[in-house]
Amino acid sequence: KYYQIKRLYLGNDTPLIILDTYLPVSRFEGLINYINDGEALYETLYKYYQTPVVSSKRTFSVINLDKETSKTLKTMPHTASYYGASISYDRHHQIVDFTRSWSTINYFFEIELEREDIEKAIKHHLYFI
């Protein structure tokens, strides 16, 4: 059994990102009582369950949005979108959550990588463009 938490993030009142997160009920009993729109989910997990997220594996791709997701993001169906999937882990390498995300491509973000990040990416055949 899992909790499903869906969140919609806005920028200037425009939908930008949908997060669809799944967490095990057995591990986070009563979580639904602590969810607060003003607090990040991982802060809540740490505060009430002493569970810090220490790592995650994420994949990103570009997809065309389906009708329902397009409607939520207030864009045309089949619009190109970033899709992400991630699994987060605690310090014991136990899964904390699985999250899917969809976002519009109408915003800008910047990623800063240190030398060791680049060397690690090259070593593991991950390339950043």
Secondary structure, 3 states (H helix, E strand, C coil): CEEEEEEEEEECCEEEEEEEEEEECCCCCCHHHCCCCCCCHHHHHHHHHCCCCCEEEEEEEEEECCHHHHHHCCCCCCCEEEEEEEEEECCCCCEEEEEEEEECCCCCCCCCCCHHHHHHHHHCCCCCC
